[in-house]
Amino acid sequence: MEDAEVVLRRAPLFDGLDEESARALRRQMSDVKLSRGEHLFLEGQDGDRLYVVLDGKIKLTRAAAEDVIGQCRHRCHGRRARP
């Protein structure tokens, strides 16, 4: 698994961070480990977090139709805030 600071510095959203800023951001983050089939978040929840996938992959689906809307590795995922 790649180091979280390395992944943060490579992610386009954080590409302007210097090493010190990336370390400071990493200290504010918490690790979440999921088993296959566990939900990280559900459609409709408040958008108050950003997720960075460090290892493995995540499948994004819509709750109503269970349509797969994307799969990715080493990308950032957030929950959009409801109006």
Phi, psi and omega in degrees: 000137179285152177294139183301320180297321179295315180297318179300316181293332180276338182291132181307325180298330184247014187295346178272357182282136171276176184300318181296318179293321178296320178294319179296319178296316181299323179296334180275348183271156173238148180275140175233125178245130181239149172267160179307131178091348178285150179266131174278315174205164182243149178305134178095348177290154178303141180272079184241013182217161174233134181246138176241119181276116182266327185213138181087203179214164183232142178251125179261127180229162173264136185296321186292314186251351185056032176282135175284123180253357175168153172224144181200166175231147174050047177231167179262141178226136177229173174253128181284134180291141177280144179295000000 
